[in-house]
Amino acid sequence: MALLPFSDDQASELMSALDPEIRERSMHVVQPSGTIESGGDAMVGVLEGLPGLRWLAWLARRVDLVRGAVAWAYFAVATRRDLFSRLVPNRPAPVRRP
């Protein structure tokens, strides 16, 4: 799994199909196939890349109630970005290239 900040040229290229306003509204995952997932669906994509939580991603892809719970958790955090940003050190974002 790669991790790229929005300001990264490669991230901009991968998400060029998205309207800039949509791009800034939530997080996105670009699958190897080129499919772009956003918001709660992107969180499922992140879970697929985390060895201990792949089972949850597998379940979320198959059970709407689980997918909804993952989406709710994502939006519960995303709508409180101001609060959570105070807990994150103010330094450059980590980058992990594909």
SEVOBA-112802 format. One line per field, with one value per residue: residue number from 1; x, y, z of N, C-alpha, C, O in turn; residue in one letter. Coordinates in Angstrom, 1 decimal, m for minus. Layout:
N
num <- [NUM;...] .
nc1 <- [X;...] .
nc2 <- [Y;...] .
nc3 <- [Z;...] .
cac1 <- [X;...] .
cac2 <- [Y;...] .
cac3 <- [Z;...] .
cc1 <- [X;...] .
cc2 <- [Y;...] .
cc3 <- [Z;...] .
oc1 <- [X;...] .
oc2 <- [Y;...] .
oc3 <- [Z;...] .
residuo <- [A;...] .
END
This chain:
98
num <- [1;2;3;4;5;6;7;8;9;10;11;12;13;14;15;16;17;18;19;20;21;22;23;24;25;26;27;28;29;30;31;32;33;34;35;36;37;38;39;40;41;42;43;44;45;46;47;48;49;50;51;52;53;54;55;56;57;58;59;60;61;62;63;64;65;66;67;68;69;70;71;72;73;74;75;76;77;78;79;80;81;82;83;84;85;86;87;88;89;90;91;92;93;94;95;96;97;98] .
nc1 <- [0.8;0.6;1.2;0.3;0.5;m2.0;m0.8;1.2;2.7;2.4;0.1;m1.8;m1.8;m2.8;m5.4;m6.5;m8.9;m10.9;m13.0;m11.6;m12.8;m14.2;m12.0;m10.7;m12.6;m12.7;m10.9;m9.1;m8.7;m6.8;m7.2;m5.2;m6.3;m7.1;m9.5;m11.1;m11.8;m13.7;m14.1;m15.9;m15.8;m13.2;m12.0;m12.4;m10.8;m8.3;m8.3;m8.0;m5.3;m4.1;m2.6;m3.7;m6.3;m7.6;m9.6;m11.8;m12.2;m12.8;m15.2;m16.7;m16.9;m18.7;m21.0;m23.5;m24.3;m22.0;m20.3;m21.6;m21.2;m18.4;m18.2;m19.7;m18.0;m15.7;m16.8;m17.5;m15.0;m13.9;m15.6;m14.8;m12.3;m10.9;m10.7;m9.2;m6.9;m5.5;m4.3;m2.3;1.1;2.6;4.0;5.7;3.7;3.7;5.2;4.8;5.9;4.4] .
nc2 <- [m1.2;2.2;5.5;8.6;12.1;14.7;16.8;15.7;15.0;12.5;11.5;13.5;12.9;10.2;10.7;12.3;12.1;12.9;15.5;18.6;19.6;17.5;15.8;17.0;16.7;14.2;11.2;9.1;6.0;4.5;1.8;m1.0;m1.6;0.8;1.9;4.3;4.7;6.4;8.2;6.3;3.9;4.0;3.7;1.0;0.0;0.7;m0.9;m3.3;m3.3;m3.6;m6.0;m7.2;m6.5;m7.3;m9.1;m7.7;m5.9;m7.8;m8.7;m6.4;m5.9;m7.7;m7.7;m5.5;m4.1;m4.2;m2.7;m0.3;0.3;0.7;2.9;4.8;5.0;6.1;8.6;9.7;10.3;11.9;14.1;15.5;16.5;18.9;18.6;16.2;16.9;18.4;16.5;15.4;15.5;18.5;18.2;17.3;15.2;11.7;9.7;7.0;5.3;3.7] .
nc3 <- [0.0;m0.9;0.4;m0.1;0.0;m0.7;m2.0;m3.5;m6.6;m8.0;m6.7;m7.5;m10.2;m10.2;m9.2;m11.1;m12.5;m10.8;m9.7;m8.5;m6.2;m5.1;m4.7;m2.5;m0.5;0.8;1.8;m0.5;m2.2;m4.6;m6.5;m7.7;m10.2;m11.1;m10.3;m8.3;m5.0;m2.5;0.6;3.0;1.5;0.7;3.1;3.5;1.5;2.6;4.9;3.7;3.1;5.5;7.4;9.9;9.7;7.4;7.3;8.2;6.1;4.1;5.0;5.0;2.3;1.6;3.3;3.8;6.1;7.7;6.0;6.0;8.7;8.8;7.0;8.5;10.8;9.5;8.6;11.0;12.1;10.1;10.0;12.2;11.8;12.6;15.3;15.6;14.2;16.0;17.5;16.1;15.2;13.9;11.1;8.0;5.9;5.9;3.4;1.2;m1.4;m4.3] .
cac1 <- [0.0;1.3;0.6;0.7;m0.3;m2.7;0.1;2.2;2.4;1.9;m1.3;m2.6;m2.0;m3.7;m6.7;m6.9;m10.3;m11.8;m13.1;m10.8;m13.6;m14.4;m10.7;m10.4;m13.6;m12.5;m9.7;m9.3;m7.8;m6.7;m6.9;m4.3;m7.1;m7.3;m10.7;m11.0;m12.8;m13.7;m14.8;m16.0;m15.3;m11.8;m11.5;m12.4;m9.6;m7.2;m8.4;m7.5;m3.9;m3.6;m2.7;m4.6;m7.7;m8.1;m10.9;m12.9;m12.4;m13.4;m16.6;m17.3;m17.2;m19.8;m22.1;m23.8;m24.3;m20.6;m19.8;m22.2;m20.5;m17.1;m18.4;m20.0;m16.7;m14.9;m17.3;m17.4;m13.7;m13.7;m16.3;m14.1;m10.9;m10.3;m10.4;m8.2;m5.7;m4.7;m3.6;m1.3;2.2;2.6;5.2;5.3;3.0;4.5;5.1;5.2;5.7;4.0] .
cac2 <- [0.0;3.4;6.5;9.8;13.3;15.3;17.7;14.9;15.0;11.2;11.5;14.3;12.1;9.1;11.2;13.4;11.9;13.4;17.0;19.0;19.8;16.1;15.3;17.6;16.5;13.0;10.5;8.3;4.9;4.1;0.4;m1.4;m1.6;2.2;2.3;5.2;4.6;7.6;8.2;5.1;2.8;4.1;3.1;m0.5;m0.2;0.8;m2.1;m4.4;m3.2;m3.8;m7.4;m7.6;m6.1;m7.7;m9.9;m6.7;m5.5;m8.9;m8.7;m5.1;m6.0;m8.7;m7.4;m4.1;m3.6;m3.9;m1.6;0.9;0.7;1.2;4.2;5.6;5.3;7.1;9.9;10.2;10.9;12.9;15.4;16.1;16.7;19.9;18.1;15.2;17.5;18.8;15.3;14.9;16.4;19.3;17.9;16.8;14.0;10.5;9.3;5.7;5.2;2.4] .
cac3 <- [0.0;m0.9;1.1;m0.8;0.4;m1.8;m2.7;m4.3;m8.1;m8.4;m6.2;m8.4;m11.5;m10.0;m8.9;m12.0;m12.9;m9.8;m9.6;m7.4;m5.0;m4.6;m4.2;m1.2;0.5;1.6;1.4;m1.6;m2.5;m6.0;m6.5;m8.8;m11.4;m11.4;m9.6;m7.2;m3.9;m1.7;1.9;3.7;0.7;0.7;4.3;3.3;0.8;3.6;5.7;2.9;3.1;6.9;7.6;10.9;9.5;6.1;7.5;8.3;4.7;3.4;5.5;4.6;0.9;1.4;4.2;3.7;7.5;8.1;5.1;6.6;10.0;8.4;6.5;9.6;11.5;8.7;8.6;12.4;12.3;9.0;10.3;13.3;11.4;13.4;16.7;15.5;13.7;17.2;18.1;15.1;15.1;12.7;10.3;6.7;5.8;5.5;2.0;0.9;m2.8;m4.8] .
cc1 <- [0.9;0.5;1.2;m0.1;m1.0;m1.8;1.1;1.8;1.9;0.4;m2.2;m2.8;m3.0;m5.1;m7.2;m8.3;m11.3;m11.8;m12.3;m11.6;m13.9;m13.1;m10.4;m11.4;m13.4;m11.2;m10.1;m8.3;m7.9;m6.3;m5.9;m5.0;m7.4;m8.6;m10.4;m12.1;m12.6;m14.4;m14.8;m15.6;m13.8;m11.2;m11.5;m11.2;m8.3;m7.2;m7.8;m5.9;m3.3;m3.7;m3.6;m6.0;m8.3;m9.4;m12.0;m13.2;m13.2;m14.9;m17.3;m17.7;m18.4;m21.1;m22.4;m23.8;m22.9;m20.0;m20.3;m21.5;m19.1;m17.2;m18.8;m18.8;m15.8;m15.5;m17.4;m16.1;m13.5;m14.4;m15.7;m12.6;m10.2;m9.8;m9.2;m6.9;m4.8;m3.9;m2.4;m0.2;2.2;4.0;4.8;4.7;3.9;4.2;5.6;4.9;5.2;5.1] .
cc2 <- [1.2;4.5;7.8;11.0;13.9;16.1;17.0;14.8;13.6;11.0;12.3;13.6;11.0;9.5;12.2;13.3;12.6;15.0;17.4;19.2;18.5;15.6;15.8;17.3;15.2;12.3;9.5;7.2;4.6;2.7;0.1;m1.3;m0.2;2.7;3.1;5.0;5.8;7.4;6.8;3.9;2.8;3.5;1.6;m0.8;m0.2;m0.4;m3.3;m4.4;m3.4;m5.3;m7.9;m7.3;m6.5;m8.4;m8.9;m6.2;m6.5;m8.9;m7.5;m5.2;m6.9;m8.4;m5.9;m3.4;m3.3;m2.8;m0.3;1.3;1.2;2.7;5.2;6.0;6.3;8.5;10.5;10.9;12.1;14.2;16.1;16.3;17.8;19.4;17.1;15.8;18.0;17.7;14.8;15.9;17.2;19.1;17.4;15.4;12.8;10.2;7.9;5.4;3.8;1.6] .
cc3 <- [0.0;m0.2;0.5;m0.3;m0.9;m2.7;m3.6;m5.7;m8.5;m7.9;m7.1;m9.7;m11.3;m9.8;m9.9;m12.6;m12.0;m9.9;m8.4;m6.1;m4.3;m4.0;m2.8;m0.1;1.4;1.2;0.3;m1.7;m3.9;m6.0;m7.7;m10.2;m11.9;m10.9;m8.4;m6.2;m3.0;m0.4;2.6;2.8;0.6;2.0;4.2;2.5;1.7;4.4;5.0;2.9;4.5;7.3;8.7;10.8;8.2;6.2;7.6;6.9;3.9;3.7;5.0;3.1;0.6;2.2;4.3;5.1;8.0;7.3;5.7;7.9;9.8;7.9;7.6;10.5;10.8;8.8;10.0;12.7;11.3;9.4;11.5;13.1;12.3;14.7;16.6;15.0;14.9;17.8;17.3;15.1;13.8;12.0;9.0;6.8;5.4;4.1;1.9;m0.5;m3.2;m5.4] .
oc1 <- [1.8;m0.7;2.3;m1.4;m0.5;m2.0;1.8;0.6;1.0;m0.4;m3.3;m3.9;m3.8;m6.1;m8.1;m8.9;m12.5;m10.8;m12.4;m11.0;m13.8;m13.1;m9.8;m11.2;m13.9;m10.5;m11.3;m7.2;m9.0;m5.1;m5.9;m4.4;m7.8;m8.9;m9.5;m13.3;m11.5;m15.3;m13.7;m15.0;m13.2;m10.1;m10.6;m10.5;m7.4;m6.1;m7.2;m5.3;m2.0;m4.9;m4.4;m6.9;m9.4;m10.3;m13.1;m14.4;m14.1;m15.8;m18.5;m18.7;m18.9;m22.1;m21.6;m23.4;m22.7;m19.3;m19.6;m21.3;m18.7;m16.4;m18.4;m18.7;m15.3;m14.7;m17.3;m16.0;m13.0;m13.9;m16.2;m11.8;m9.0;m8.7;m8.2;m5.8;m3.6;m2.9;m1.6;m0.4;1.8;4.9;3.6;5.0;4.8;3.1;6.7;3.7;5.5;4.9] .
oc2 <- [1.3;4.4;8.1;10.9;13.7;16.3;17.6;14.6;13.6;10.4;11.8;13.6;10.8;8.8;13.0;14.3;12.8;15.6;16.8;18.9;18.4;14.9;15.1;17.5;15.2;12.8;9.2;7.3;4.5;2.3;0.9;m1.1;0.0;3.9;2.8;5.1;6.3;6.5;6.2;3.0;1.8;2.9;0.9;m1.8;m1.0;m1.0;m4.2;m5.5;m3.4;m5.7;m8.8;m7.8;m6.0;m8.3;m9.2;m5.9;m6.2;m9.0;m7.6;m4.6;m6.9;m8.9;m5.2;m2.3;m2.3;m2.0;0.7;2.5;2.2;3.5;6.3;7.2;7.2;9.4;11.8;11.9;13.1;15.3;17.2;16.2;17.6;19.7;17.2;15.2;18.1;18.0;14.0;17.1;16.7;19.8;17.1;14.6;13.1;10.3;7.5;5.3;2.8;0.5] .
oc3 <- [0.8;0.0;0.7;m0.3;m2.0;m3.9;m4.4;m6.1;m9.4;m8.6;m7.4;m10.2;m12.1;m10.1;m9.7;m13.0;m12.4;m10.1;m7.4;m5.0;m3.1;m3.0;m2.0;1.1;2.5;0.3;0.1;m1.2;m4.5;m5.7;m8.6;m11.2;m13.1;m10.9;m7.6;m6.6;m2.7;m0.3;2.7;3.4;0.5;2.0;4.8;2.8;1.5;4.7;5.6;2.7;4.6;7.4;8.5;11.5;7.8;5.3;7.1;6.6;3.2;2.9;4.6;2.7;m0.5;1.9;4.8;5.2;8.6;7.8;5.7;8.1;10.4;8.3;7.6;10.8;11.4;9.1;10.2;13.4;11.7;9.0;11.9;14.0;12.7;15.2;17.3;15.3;14.8;18.5;17.7;15.0;12.8;12.3;8.7;7.6;4.6;3.6;2.3;m0.9;m2.6;m5.9] .
residuo <- [M;A;L;L;P;F;S;D;D;Q;A;S;E;L;M;S;A;L;D;P;E;I;R;E;R;S;M;H;V;V;Q;P;S;G;T;I;E;S;G;G;D;A;M;V;G;V;L;E;G;L;P;G;L;R;W;L;A;W;L;A;R;R;V;D;L;V;R;G;A;V;A;W;A;Y;F;A;V;A;T;R;R;D;L;F;S;R;L;V;P;N;R;P;A;P;V;R;R;P] .
END
